[in-house]
Amino acid sequence: MSVLFMMSIFYIGYGILGLFGKMNIPEKFRNQEWTKDYSKEAGISYILIGVPWLILYFALKQYDPGLMMTFILIIVLALPAFFLSIHIERKYNKMLK
């Protein structure tokens, strides 16, 4: 479970970098007037995946529901960030065209 802790810390840290505009963004989204907005929204998406995983890590230290249930919880907690990422990509791809 320490992998879950390390990944959540990475995602939170990378999300904070995104909020400050220091995130590595795809080439097609660079040098646009809305690049900073894209970076901030992507940073929020990374934080949205990191914080629930960090809470899950501490919850799993108290109670071990089993490997399969842990896997399901990890996936379920990642879904909001996944859907937000899809929304962000669609939004900025439309703006690019």
Buried (B, 14 or more C-beta within 10 A) or exposed (E): EEEBBEBBBEBBEBBBBBBEBEBEBEEEBEEBEEBEBBBBBBBBBBBBBBBBBBEBBEEBEEEEEEEEEBEEBBEEBBEEBEEBBEEBBEBBEEEEE
